Amino acid sequence: MEVLYKSTRSDIAPVKASQAILKGLSDDGGLFVPDHIPALDKSLSELSKMSYKEVAYEVMKLFLTDFTEEELKNCINKAYDSKFDTEVIAPLVEADGAYYLELFHGATIAFKDMALSILPHLLITSAKKNNVKNEIVILTATSGDTGKAALAGFAEVEGTKIIVFYPKNGVSPIQEKQMVTQKGANTHVIGIHGNFDDAQTGVKQLFNDKELAKEMEEAGYQFSSANSINIGRLVPQIVYYVYAYAQLLAEGEVKEGETINVVVPTGNFGNILAAFYAKNMGLPIGKLICASNDNKVLYDFFKTGTYDRNREFVLTTSPSMDILISSNLERLIYRIAGADSKKNAELMSALSGEGKYTITEDMKAQLKDFYGNYASEAETAQLIKALYEDCGYVIDTHTAVAASVYGKYKKDTADETKTVIASTASPFKFTRSVMEAIDTKYSSMGDFELVDELSKIANVSVPNAIEEIRTAPVVHNTVCDRTEMKEKVKEFLGIN
């Protein structure tokens, strides 16, 4: 059955998957959502015998219904290849009573690779299917990981250009070095004076700028997005939750149909929304445990039903979660509002105006599958240290936020259901925070000394993504105010 994509903010005509991927954002500023969540059409037992690529096809074919089998398999084969340093793509590691789903074995050692390895291929295929002659300009904001993963995915991809905005002092040194050393004549990286929310808001304004769209059209360009607001980012993320369950079943860790819980360190809400979609496809997921850092806007939302971004923005050691406007939550709000685009648009208007909104008791009741909590900076560091000392397993700061919240969930509920924790980044991406959590004696070491020390104590090879930036020259050094973002885009594209 065909899946069409509707806007969360109005009742404009639904579009096909390829059109939703191309546009990124609906013309009314809303996000594209499937008109229904398709059910898995293979049994869990059948899926447990499949490779990652095969599971990816079985999940994605249900959402991307206007892609042919050949088109979709071609995209999957190009994405999940030797860029990943493990054949299984997303291995599960058992440690301290939980299963860590390692989503960081791709080219940029963060979970964003799982979707951003395939998005360029989905986008180019979508452009051909829709006879698009314009060059596609990927415009994206990053809190650290999306930027490099998108740059790596789109570098030198014919018919595309990519512009990434990031908060100048709001990412880790390794994250910044990964972005500013990116090669490729079609890539451009810009630091802004401000935080991630400023960058993300600025990008959304550029998408909605009709005058700019006209100028770009005349110059032979059109925008698309690589952020998780693009449905082409969200659909590939559903795959790894299905694959994780299939692995547990294949290894005899669960019986077919046995419920598992999932814990996700959450900033922009896309990753946990993908788990929610997987659950609604029929994957036996019980609780969706939403883990926040000190920017606990989502924890407060799940507790009170009020989403309020009017608060201090805290820079933490888990910067990819330093977000006060969780864009993808809108897709969930639309769903629990009964697919009422008018109601959803009112709530989003309140968020952009007053900075907050409150959902009804009826809507709140539909969030019973979610559990929210947060971990402080001290709790995050303590967990990294304890897990290393107890198991010899080293995790990054974001994964530690999730593991710490999982501990709180178990304490609150005494629920012993088997649990998968989304491990969203390699510890090598946040070496200073990770190593100082393990022992303060590492404080005096340089960034790359810490990389070598981490490799030694964790008994893990230094990832290629880190090796290649040790001596790489900086090729992007543009920094601007958030008010200058439009000007910088036009400059790069040669639009006067």
ZIVEN-V38373 format. One record per pair of residues at least 4 apart in sequence whose ideal C-beta (glycine too) atoms are under 8 Angstrom apart, sorted by the first residue. I is the first residue (numbers start at 0). J is the second residue. D is the distance in Angstrom with one decimal. If there is no record, write none. Layout:
i->(I:I)
j->(J:J)
d->(D:D)
This chain:
i->(0:0:0:1:1:1:2:2:2:2:2:2:2:2:2:3:3:3:3:3:4:4:4:4:4:4:4:4:4:4:4:5:5:5:5:5:5:5:5:6:6:6:6:6:6:6:6:6:6:7:7:7:7:7:7:7:7:7:7:7:7:7:8:8:8:8:8:8:8:8:9:9:9:9:9:9:10:11:11:11:13:14:14:14:14:15:15:15:16:16:16:16:16:16:16:16:17:17:17:17:17:17:17:17:18:18:18:19:19:19:20:20:20:20:20:20:20:20:21:21:21:21:21:21:21:22:22:22:23:23:23:23:23:23:23:24:24:24:24:24:24:24:24:24:24:25:25:25:27:28:28:28:29:29:29:29:30:30:30:30:30:30:30:31:32:32:32:32:33:33:33:36:36:36:37:37:37:38:38:38:39:39:39:39:39:39:39:39:39:40:40:41:41:41:42:42:43:43:43:43:43:43:43:43:44:44:44:45:46:46:46:46:46:46:46:47:47:47:47:48:49:49:49:49:50:51:51:51:51:51:51:51:52:52:52:52:52:53:54:54:54:54:54:55:55:55:55:55:55:55:56:56:56:56:56:57:57:58:58:58:58:58:58:59:59:59:59:59:59:60:60:60:60:61:62:62:62:63:63:63:65:66:66:66:66:66:66:67:68:69:70:70:70:71:72:73:73:73:74:74:74:74:74:75:75:76:77:77:78:78:78:78:78:79:79:79:79:82:82:82:82:83:83:83:83:83:83:84:84:84:85:85:87:88:88:88:88:89:89:89:89:89:89:89:89:90:90:90:90:91:91:91:91:91:91:91:91:91:92:92:92:92:92:93:93:93:94:94:94:94:95:95:95:95:95:97:97:97:97:97:97:98:98:98:98:98:98:98:99:99:99:99:99:99:100:100:100:100:100:100:101:102:102:102:102:102:102:102:102:103:103:103:103:103:103:103:103:103:103:104:104:105:105:105:105:105:106:106:106:106:106:106:107:107:107:107:107:107:107:107:108:108:108:108:108:108:108:108:109:109:109:109:109:109:109:109:109:110:110:110:110:110:110:110:111:111:111:111:111:111:112:112:112:112:113:113:113:113:114:114:114:114:114:114:114:115:115:115:115:115:115:115:115:116:116:117:117:117:118:118:118:118:118:118:118:118:119:119:119:119:119:120:121:121:122:122:122:122:122:122:123:123:123:123:123:124:125:125:125:126:126:126:127:131:131:132:133:133:133:133:134:134:134:134:134:134:135:135:135:135:135:135:135:136:136:136:136:136:136:136:136:136:136:136:137:137:137:137:137:137:137:137:137:137:138:138:138:138:138:138:138:138:139:139:139:139:139:139:139:139:139:139:139:140:140:140:140:140:140:140:140:140:140:141:141:141:141:141:141:141:141:141:141:141:142:142:142:142:142:142:142:142:142:142:142:142:143:143:143:143:143:143:143:144:144:144:144:144:144:145:145:145:145:146:146:146:146:146:146:147:147:147:147:147:148:149:149:149:149:150:150:150:150:150:150:150:150:151:152:152:153:153:153:153:153:153:154:154:154:154:154:154:155:155:155:156:159:160:160:160:160:160:160:161:161:161:161:162:162:162:162:162:162:163:163:163:163:163:164:164:164:164:164:164:164:165:165:165:165:165:165:165:165:165:165:166:166:166:166:166:166:166:166:167:167:167:167:167:168:169:169:169:169:169:170:170:170:170:171:171:171:171:171:171:172:172:172:173:173:173:173:173:173:173:173:174:174:174:175:175:176:176:176:176:177:177:177:178:178:179:179:179:179:179:180:180:180:180:180:180:181:181:181:181:182:182:186:187:187:187:188:188:189:189:189:189:189:189:190:190:190:191:191:191:191:191:191:191:191:192:192:192:192:193:193:193:193:194:194:194:195:195:195:196:196:196:196:196:196:197:197:198:198:199:199:199:199:199:200:200:200:201:201:201:202:202:202:202:203:204:204:205:205:205:205:205:206:206:208:208:209:210:211:211:211:211:212:212:212:213:214:214:214:215:215:215:215:215:216:216:218:218:218:220:220:223:224:224:225:225:226:226:226:227:227:227:227:227:227:227:227:227:228:228:228:228:229:230:231:232:232:233:233:233:233:233:233:234:236:236:236:236:237:237:237:237:237:237:238:239:240:240:240:240:240:240:240:240:241:241:241:241:242:243:243:244:244:244:244:244:244:244:245:246:247:247:247:247:247:248:248:248:248:252:253:253:253:256:257:257:258:258:258:258:259:259:259:259:259:259:259:260:260:260:260:260:260:260:260:260:260:260:261:261:261:261:261:261:261:261:261:261:262:262:262:262:262:262:262:262:262:262:262:263:263:263:263:263:263:263:263:263:263:264:264:264:264:264:264:264:264:264:264:264:265:265:265:265:265:265:265:265:266:266:266:266:266:266:267:267:267:267:268:268:268:268:268:268:268:269:269:269:270:270:270:271:271:271:272:272:272:272:272:273:274:274:274:274:275:275:275:275:276:277:277:278:278:278:278:284:285:285:285:286:286:286:286:286:286:287:287:287:288:288:288:288:288:288:288:288:288:289:289:289:289:289:289:289:289:290:290:290:290:290:290:290:290:291:291:291:291:291:291:291:291:291:291:291:292:292:292:292:292:292:292:292:292:292:292:293:293:293:293:293:294:294:294:294:294:294:294:295:295:296:296:296:296:296:296:296:296:297:297:297:297:298:298:298:298:299:299:299:299:300:300:300:300:300:300:301:301:301:301:302:304:304:304:304:304:304:305:305:305:305:306:306:306:306:306:306:307:307:308:308:308:308:308:309:309:309:310:312:312:313:314:314:315:315:315:315:315:316:316:316:316:316:316:317:317:317:317:317:317:317:317:319:319:319:320:320:324:327:328:329:329:329:330:331:332:332:332:332:332:332:333:333:333:333:334:334:335:335:335:335:336:336:336:336:336:337:339:340:341:342:343:344:345:346:346:346:347:347:348:349:349:349:350:350:350:358:358:359:360:361:362:370:370:370:372:372:372:372:373:373:374:374:374:374:374:374:374:374:375:376:377:378:378:379:379:379:379:379:379:380:380:380:380:380:381:381:381:382:382:382:382:382:383:383:383:383:383:383:383:383:384:384:384:384:385:386:386:386:386:386:386:387:387:387:387:387:387:391:391:392:393:393:393:393:393:393:393:394:394:394:394:394:394:395:395:395:395:395:395:395:395:395:396:396:396:396:396:397:397:397:397:398:398:398:398:398:398:399:399:400:401:401:401:401:401:402:402:403:404:405:405:405:406:407:408:408:409:409:409:424:424:425:425:426:426:426:426:427:427:427:427:427:427:427:428:429:430:430:430:430:430:431:431:431:431:432:433:433:434:434:434:434:434:434:435:435:435:437:437:441:441:444:444:444:445:446:447:447:448:449:450:450:450:451:451:452:453:453:454:454:454:454:461:461:462:463:464:465:467:477:479:479:479:479:483:484:485:486:487:488:489:489)
j->(35:37:64:15:64:65:16:33:34:35:37:61:62:63:64:13:14:15:33:34:13:14:15:16:18:19:31:32:33:34:230:10:13:31:32:33:34:338:340:10:11:25:26:27:29:30:31:32:340:25:29:30:31:32:329:330:332:333:340:343:344:347:25:27:28:29:340:343:344:347:25:27:29:340:341:344:340:25:26:27:34:18:19:22:31:19:64:65:20:62:63:64:65:66:125:230:21:63:65:66:124:125:128:129:22:125:129:31:230:231:118:121:122:125:223:229:230:231:122:125:126:129:131:135:223:26:31:223:206:222:223:224:226:228:229:28:29:30:31:203:206:207:224:228:229:29:30:31:344:203:206:207:329:340:343:344:228:230:326:327:329:330:333:230:230:330:333:334:37:62:230:276:279:280:61:62:280:61:280:281:43:46:57:58:61:241:280:281:282:57:61:45:46:57:46:255:47:244:245:248:255:256:282:283:48:248:255:49:54:57:241:242:244:245:248:245:246:248:249:249:53:54:57:245:54:55:79:87:88:89:238:242:56:75:76:79:88:57:58:238:241:242:245:59:75:79:117:235:238:242:60:68:71:72:75:61:241:62:234:237:238:241:280:63:71:75:234:235:238:64:66:68:71:280:230:234:237:71:121:234:128:70:71:74:121:124:128:71:72:73:74:124:128:75:76:77:120:124:78:117:120:121:124:79:117:80:117:120:82:116:117:120:235:83:88:116:117:105:106:112:116:88:104:105:106:112:116:104:462:463:90:104:246:104:113:239:242:100:101:102:104:113:239:242:243:100:101:104:246:98:99:100:101:243:246:247:250:419:98:99:101:392:422:97:98:99:99:386:390:392:386:389:390:392:402:262:402:405:418:419:420:243:247:252:417:418:419:420:392:394:398:419:420:422:239:243:419:420:421:422:422:109:110:112:113:239:421:422:423:108:109:110:112:395:422:423:424:425:428:108:112:109:112:113:116:148:112:116:148:151:463:464:111:112:144:147:148:151:177:464:112:424:425:427:428:462:464:465:143:144:147:148:319:423:424:425:428:144:236:270:421:422:423:424:115:144:145:147:148:149:116:148:151:152:235:236:238:239:118:227:231:232:233:235:236:119:145:148:149:151:152:225:232:148:152:121:231:235:122:149:152:225:229:231:232:235:123:152:153:156:159:124:125:231:126:135:137:159:223:231:127:156:157:158:159:128:129:131:231:131:135:158:131:135:221:219:216:219:220:221:158:159:160:219:220:221:158:159:160:220:221:222:223:159:160:161:162:215:220:221:222:223:488:492:149:153:159:160:161:162:222:223:224:225:162:202:205:206:222:223:224:488:145:146:149:161:162:163:164:202:224:225:226:145:163:164:165:195:198:199:201:202:226:145:146:147:149:163:164:165:170:178:195:198:165:166:169:170:195:266:267:318:319:320:321:322:165:169:170:171:174:318:319:148:174:319:423:424:428:149:225:226:227:150:163:165:174:178:188:151:174:177:178:181:152:153:161:163:225:154:161:163:178:181:183:186:188:181:156:225:159:161:183:185:186:225:161:181:182:183:185:186:183:184:185:185:185:185:186:187:220:491:492:185:186:187:225:187:188:189:487:488:491:178:186:187:188:189:189:190:191:198:201:202:484:169:170:175:178:188:189:190:191:195:198:170:190:191:193:194:195:197:198:190:191:192:193:478:314:194:195:314:318:321:174:175:178:318:175:318:428:429:431:432:176:431:446:177:427:428:429:430:446:465:468:178:318:428:179:190:180:468:471:473:181:464:468:188:475:188:473:474:475:476:468:471:472:473:474:475:186:188:474:475:186:474:475:475:477:491:475:477:475:477:478:479:484:487:477:478:479:197:198:201:478:479:480:481:484:478:479:480:481:197:198:480:481:198:312:321:199:321:322:200:308:312:322:323:324:201:481:202:481:203:226:322:324:326:204:324:481:205:481:484:206:224:226:484:207:208:484:211:222:484:485:488:222:224:212:485:213:214:215:485:488:489:216:221:222:217:218:489:494:220:221:222:492:494:220:221:492:493:494:492:494:229:228:229:229:232:232:267:326:232:233:236:267:268:269:270:326:327:232:269:326:327:233:234:235:236:269:237:269:272:273:276:327:238:240:269:270:273:241:273:274:276:277:280:242:243:244:261:273:274:277:282:284:419:245:277:280:282:246:247:419:248:253:259:282:283:284:419:249:250:252:253:259:417:419:252:253:254:255:417:257:259:417:283:283:417:283:284:285:416:283:284:285:416:417:418:419:284:285:286:287:288:408:414:416:417:418:419:271:274:284:286:287:288:418:419:420:421:288:290:401:402:404:405:408:418:419:420:421:270:271:274:287:288:289:290:401:421:423:270:290:292:317:320:397:398:400:401:421:423:270:271:289:290:291:297:320:325:294:319:320:321:322:325:322:325:326:327:272:297:325:326:327:328:331:273:326:327:274:421:423:275:287:289:276:327:328:330:331:277:278:284:287:421:279:287:331:368:280:282:284:282:284:287:368:368:368:414:416:368:369:370:408:414:416:368:369:370:369:370:371:372:401:404:405:408:418:297:298:301:369:370:371:372:404:372:373:374:400:401:403:404:405:295:296:297:298:320:371:372:373:374:400:404:313:315:317:320:321:373:374:375:376:379:400:313:315:373:375:376:312:313:315:320:321:322:323:299:373:300:306:307:308:310:322:323:325:301:325:328:371:302:371:372:373:303:305:306:307:304:305:306:307:328:371:366:369:370:371:371:357:358:359:360:362:363:355:356:357:358:328:350:355:356:357:358:354:355:323:324:350:354:355:353:354:355:323:321:323:321:318:321:320:321:376:379:396:376:379:380:396:429:432:321:379:395:396:397:399:400:429:397:423:424:397:400:350:331:332:333:343:347:334:335:336:343:346:347:358:362:338:339:340:343:338:365:358:362:365:366:342:343:346:358:362:342:343:344:345:346:347:348:349:350:356:358:351:356:352:353:355:356:354:355:356:362:363:363:364:365:366:408:411:412:404:407:408:411:400:404:378:379:382:399:400:403:404:407:379:380:381:382:403:383:396:399:400:403:436:384:399:432:435:436:385:403:436:386:399:402:403:406:387:393:394:396:399:433:436:437:388:436:437:438:389:390:392:393:394:399:402:391:392:393:437:456:457:457:458:457:426:433:437:453:456:457:459:398:399:402:422:426:433:399:422:423:424:425:426:428:429:433:400:429:432:433:436:401:423:424:429:402:420:421:422:423:424:403:436:404:405:420:421:422:423:406:420:407:408:409:418:420:410:411:412:414:413:414:415:428:429:462:464:430:433:453:457:450:453:454:461:462:464:465:465:433:434:446:449:450:453:435:441:446:449:436:437:453:438:441:444:449:452:453:439:441:442:441:456:449:452:448:449:452:449:450:451:469:452:453:454:461:465:455:461:456:457:459:458:459:460:461:465:466:466:467:468:469:471:487:483:484:486:487:487:488:489:490:491:492:494:495)
d->(7.9:7.0:7.6:7.9:4.7:7.4:6.7:4.9:6.4:6.7:6.0:7.1:5.6:7.9:5.0:3.8:6.7:6.5:7.6:4.8:5.8:5.3:7.3:6.4:7.5:3.9:4.1:6.6:6.1:7.0:6.2:7.7:4.7:7.1:5.9:8.0:5.5:7.7:7.5:7.9:5.7:3.7:7.8:5.5:3.7:7.3:6.6:7.9:6.5:7.6:4.1:4.9:7.9:5.8:5.5:6.4:7.8:4.1:6.1:5.2:7.7:7.8:6.8:4.7:6.0:3.2:5.5:6.3:4.3:6.7:7.8:4.5:6.5:5.3:7.9:6.8:5.7:7.0:6.9:6.3:5.9:3.8:5.3:7.3:7.3:7.2:7.7:4.3:6.3:6.5:4.4:6.3:5.4:6.8:7.9:7.1:6.4:7.5:5.3:6.9:7.2:3.8:4.8:6.0:6.3:7.3:6.3:4.1:4.9:7.7:7.9:5.5:6.0:4.7:7.7:6.5:6.2:3.9:6.8:4.7:6.3:6.2:6.7:7.6:5.9:7.6:7.5:6.9:7.1:7.0:4.5:3.2:7.7:6.6:4.6:6.7:7.5:6.9:7.9:7.3:5.0:7.8:6.2:6.1:8.0:4.3:6.8:6.0:7.9:7.3:7.9:5.6:7.6:7.1:7.8:7.3:5.5:7.9:7.4:7.4:5.5:5.6:7.9:4.8:7.8:5.2:6.1:7.3:7.6:6.3:7.8:5.9:4.3:6.0:3.9:6.6:6.5:7.9:5.8:5.1:7.9:7.6:7.5:7.5:7.5:7.2:5.0:4.8:7.0:7.6:6.9:4.4:5.4:5.2:7.0:7.7:6.3:6.6:6.7:5.8:5.2:7.0:7.9:7.7:7.5:7.0:5.5:7.2:5.8:6.6:6.4:7.9:7.7:4.3:7.8:4.5:7.5:4.1:4.2:7.1:3.7:5.0:7.1:6.7:7.2:6.2:5.9:6.3:3.9:6.4:7.6:5.6:6.7:5.3:6.6:5.3:7.9:6.6:6.3:6.0:5.7:4.6:6.1:5.7:5.0:6.7:8.0:7.0:4.7:7.8:5.8:7.9:6.2:5.9:5.8:7.6:7.8:7.4:7.6:5.6:4.8:5.4:7.6:5.4:6.1:7.3:5.7:6.7:6.7:7.5:7.5:7.2:5.9:7.4:7.9:4.7:7.6:6.2:7.5:6.5:7.0:4.6:4.4:7.7:8.0:6.8:7.8:7.0:6.0:6.1:6.7:5.2:7.8:6.4:6.1:6.5:7.2:7.6:6.3:5.6:3.9:5.5:6.0:6.2:6.7:6.9:7.7:5.1:7.8:4.0:3.6:6.1:7.9:6.3:5.5:6.7:7.5:5.8:4.6:7.5:6.1:5.2:4.9:5.3:7.9:7.7:8.0:5.1:6.9:7.1:5.7:4.7:7.7:6.7:7.8:8.0:7.7:6.0:6.5:5.7:7.2:7.0:4.8:5.9:6.9:8.0:5.1:7.2:8.0:4.9:6.9:5.7:7.3:6.1:5.2:7.0:7.9:7.3:7.2:4.7:6.0:6.9:7.8:7.4:5.5:7.6:5.9:6.5:4.7:4.3:6.0:6.1:5.6:7.7:7.9:7.7:7.0:6.3:5.0:7.4:5.1:7.4:6.8:7.3:7.1:6.9:4.9:7.0:7.6:7.0:6.9:7.9:5.2:4.4:6.6:4.8:5.2:6.8:5.5:5.9:5.0:7.6:3.6:7.8:5.6:6.3:6.3:6.1:5.7:4.8:5.5:6.3:7.5:7.9:6.7:7.0:5.3:4.2:7.6:7.6:7.9:7.6:2.7:6.6:5.9:7.4:5.8:7.2:7.5:4.8:8.0:6.3:7.0:5.5:7.1:4.5:4.7:5.3:6.3:5.4:7.6:6.6:3.9:6.2:5.5:5.1:4.7:7.3:8.0:3.9:7.6:6.3:7.6:6.4:4.4:7.1:6.2:7.3:8.0:6.7:6.9:8.0:4.2:6.8:5.2:4.6:5.0:7.9:3.7:7.5:5.4:5.1:7.7:8.0:6.2:6.4:7.6:5.8:6.0:7.7:7.7:4.6:7.5:4.1:5.3:7.8:7.2:4.0:5.2:7.4:4.4:6.4:7.1:7.8:5.9:5.9:7.9:5.2:6.0:7.7:6.1:6.0:7.0:5.1:5.9:7.4:6.3:4.8:5.1:4.9:6.9:6.2:6.1:4.6:6.4:6.4:7.9:7.3:6.2:6.5:6.7:6.7:7.8:6.4:7.4:6.3:6.3:7.9:7.7:4.1:6.2:6.7:7.6:7.3:7.3:7.6:7.2:5.4:5.7:4.5:5.7:6.8:6.3:5.9:5.3:7.8:6.3:4.9:7.6:7.7:6.2:7.8:5.2:7.4:4.9:7.5:6.7:7.1:5.0:6.8:5.4:7.2:7.9:6.7:6.4:5.6:6.2:7.0:4.1:7.1:7.9:5.8:6.9:4.9:5.4:5.7:6.1:7.0:5.2:7.6:6.4:7.0:6.2:6.8:5.4:7.3:7.4:5.5:7.3:6.6:6.1:4.4:5.1:7.8:7.7:5.0:7.4:6.6:3.8:4.2:7.1:4.5:6.5:4.3:3.2:7.7:7.5:5.8:7.2:4.8:7.6:7.7:7.4:7.3:7.7:7.3:7.0:7.1:4.1:6.2:7.6:6.0:4.9:7.4:6.0:6.0:7.2:7.8:4.2:6.5:4.3:5.0:4.5:6.0:6.9:5.1:7.8:6.5:7.7:5.7:6.7:6.3:7.4:6.2:4.3:5.3:7.7:5.0:7.1:6.1:6.8:4.2:5.1:7.0:6.2:6.0:6.1:6.4:4.0:5.9:6.1:6.0:6.4:4.4:7.3:5.3:7.0:7.3:7.6:7.4:5.3:4.3:7.8:7.0:7.2:7.2:7.6:6.5:6.6:3.4:6.9:5.4:5.1:7.6:6.5:7.3:6.1:4.6:7.8:7.4:7.6:7.5:7.1:6.3:5.4:7.0:7.2:4.7:7.9:6.9:7.9:5.9:6.1:6.5:7.8:7.2:5.0:7.1:5.2:7.8:5.5:4.4:6.7:6.3:6.5:7.3:5.7:7.4:6.4:7.2:7.6:5.9:7.2:7.8:6.4:6.6:7.4:6.3:6.0:4.9:5.2:7.1:5.9:3.7:6.2:6.0:8.0:5.6:7.8:5.5:6.0:6.2:5.9:6.4:4.1:5.1:7.8:5.5:7.0:6.0:6.7:5.4:7.5:7.4:6.2:7.3:5.6:6.4:7.4:5.4:7.1:6.7:6.7:7.0:7.5:6.8:7.3:6.5:6.0:8.0:5.9:4.9:7.5:8.0:7.4:6.9:5.8:4.9:7.0:5.8:4.8:6.9:4.6:6.7:5.3:3.8:6.6:6.0:6.3:8.0:5.2:6.3:6.9:6.8:7.4:6.6:7.6:6.8:7.5:4.7:3.7:7.2:7.5:4.7:7.1:6.1:7.5:5.5:7.1:4.3:7.7:6.4:5.4:7.2:7.2:6.0:7.0:5.2:6.9:7.1:7.4:5.3:6.9:3.2:6.6:7.8:4.8:7.5:5.3:7.1:6.0:6.1:5.7:6.1:7.5:7.1:6.5:5.3:5.1:6.2:4.8:6.5:7.3:6.5:7.5:7.9:6.6:6.8:6.5:7.3:8.0:6.6:5.1:4.5:6.6:7.7:7.4:7.5:6.4:6.3:8.0:6.3:7.2:6.5:6.1:6.4:5.8:7.1:6.4:6.9:6.6:6.7:6.2:6.4:7.7:7.7:6.3:7.6:7.3:6.6:6.5:7.4:5.4:4.1:6.2:7.0:7.2:6.7:7.3:6.7:6.6:7.4:5.1:6.0:7.8:7.1:5.7:4.6:6.4:6.9:6.9:7.6:7.2:4.7:6.1:7.7:5.5:8.0:3.1:7.6:7.1:5.6:7.7:8.0:5.4:7.0:7.3:6.1:7.5:6.9:6.7:7.2:5.8:6.7:5.8:7.5:7.4:7.9:7.9:6.6:6.1:3.6:6.7:4.7:7.9:5.1:5.0:7.2:6.0:6.1:6.8:6.5:6.6:5.0:4.1:6.3:7.3:7.6:6.3:5.7:7.6:5.8:6.3:6.6:5.1:6.4:7.3:6.4:5.7:7.1:8.0:7.9:6.2:6.2:4.3:4.5:6.9:7.2:7.6:7.6:5.7:7.8:6.0:6.8:4.2:6.4:6.0:5.7:6.4:7.3:4.7:7.0:4.3:5.9:6.5:6.1:6.8:6.4:5.1:6.4:5.9:7.0:5.1:4.5:7.8:6.2:7.9:7.1:4.9:7.4:4.4:7.4:7.8:4.8:5.5:7.6:5.8:6.7:7.2:5.2:7.9:7.0:4.2:6.0:4.7:7.5:6.5:4.7:7.5:6.2:7.3:4.6:6.7:5.1:4.0:6.1:7.3:7.1:6.5:6.5:6.5:4.6:7.9:7.9:4.8:7.8:6.9:5.9:4.3:6.4:4.7:4.2:6.8:5.7:6.6:5.0:5.0:6.0:6.2:5.8:6.7:7.3:8.0:5.7:3.8:7.1:4.1:6.8:5.7:5.5:5.4:5.6:5.5:7.1:4.1:7.0:3.8:4.5:7.2:6.5:7.7:4.3:7.2:6.2:7.0:6.5:5.9:5.5:6.5:4.9:7.8:5.9:6.1:6.5:6.5:6.4:5.6:7.8:6.5:5.8:6.8:7.5:6.5:4.4:6.5:5.6:4.0:7.0:7.1:8.0:7.6:7.9:5.5:6.4:7.5:5.3:7.4:7.1:7.4:5.5:5.1:7.3:7.8:4.9:7.9:7.6:7.8:6.3:6.3:5.3:7.8:5.6:7.4:6.4:5.8:6.9:4.5:7.8:7.9:6.7:7.0:6.8:5.1:4.3:7.5:3.7:7.5:4.4:7.3:5.1:4.6:6.8:6.9:7.3:4.0:7.8:7.3:7.6:7.6:4.8:4.8:4.9:7.2:6.3:6.5:8.0:7.6:7.0:5.2:4.4:5.4:6.9:6.1:6.4:6.8:5.3:7.0:6.7:5.5:6.4:6.0:5.8:4.0:6.4:6.8:7.0:6.1:7.0:7.7:5.3:6.8:6.4:6.0:7.3:5.8:6.3:4.4:5.8:4.5:5.8:7.1:7.9:6.7:7.1:6.7:4.6:7.9:7.6:7.2:6.4:5.6:7.3:3.3:6.5:5.8:5.0:8.0:7.5:7.6:4.4:6.2:7.3:4.5:7.9:7.1:6.7:6.1:5.6:7.7:7.9:6.7:3.9:4.2:5.6:7.0:4.9:6.7:8.0:4.4:6.1:6.8:7.1:6.0:6.8:7.0:6.1:7.2:5.7:6.0:7.9:7.8:6.2:6.5:7.5:4.6:6.8:3.9:7.3:6.6:8.0:4.2:4.6:7.7:5.3:7.8:5.9:7.4:7.1:6.1:6.8:7.3:7.5:6.0:6.3:6.9:6.1:6.7:6.3:6.0:5.7:6.0:7.9:7.0:7.6:6.4:7.7:6.9:4.4:6.7:7.9:7.1:4.5:4.3:6.7:4.4:5.2:7.6:7.8:6.2:7.7:6.4:6.0:6.7:6.7:6.3:6.1:6.6:6.6:4.3:7.3:6.6:7.7:6.0:5.5:6.7:4.2:6.6:6.6:5.4:4.0:5.7:6.9:6.5:7.4:7.5:5.6:7.9:7.7:4.5:4.8:6.5:7.8:7.6:6.7:4.3:5.0:7.2:7.3:4.6:3.6:5.6:7.8:7.0:6.5:6.2:6.4:4.8:6.9:5.7:4.7:5.4:6.0:7.4:6.5:7.7:7.7:7.5:3.8:6.0:7.7:7.6:6.0:4.6:5.3:4.5:7.5:6.4:7.3:6.3:7.2:4.8:5.8:4.0:6.3:6.2:5.4:5.4:7.9:5.9:5.7:5.6:7.6:6.2:7.6:6.8:6.6:6.7:5.3:5.4:7.6:7.9:7.6:7.5:7.8:4.8:6.5:7.5:6.8:7.2:4.2:7.6:4.1:5.5:6.7:6.2:6.0:7.8:6.9:7.6:7.5:4.5:6.3:4.5:6.1:4.9:6.1:6.7:5.0:5.0:6.6:7.8:7.0:4.9:5.5:7.8:6.3:6.7:7.6:4.4:6.1:7.0:6.1:7.7:6.4:6.3:5.1:6.5:7.8:7.8:6.8:5.8:6.9:6.3:6.5:6.3:6.1:6.4:6.1:6.0:7.0:7.0:6.4:7.5:4.8:6.8:6.0:7.9:6.9:4.6:6.2:7.0:6.1:6.3:7.9:6.6:5.5:7.8:5.1:8.0:5.4:5.7:6.5:4.2:5.4:5.4:6.0:7.9:6.5:5.9:6.4:6.7:6.7:7.2:4.0:7.4:5.0:6.4:5.9:6.1:5.6:5.6:7.1:7.3:6.1:6.6:4.1:4.9:6.6:7.0:6.9:6.9:5.7:6.4:6.1:6.6:5.8:5.6:6.6:7.0:6.4:5.7:7.8:8.0:6.1:6.5:4.8:5.3:5.6:7.1:6.0:7.3:7.3:6.2:6.5:4.0:6.7:7.6:5.3:5.8:6.5:6.5:6.3:6.5:6.3:4.3:7.3)
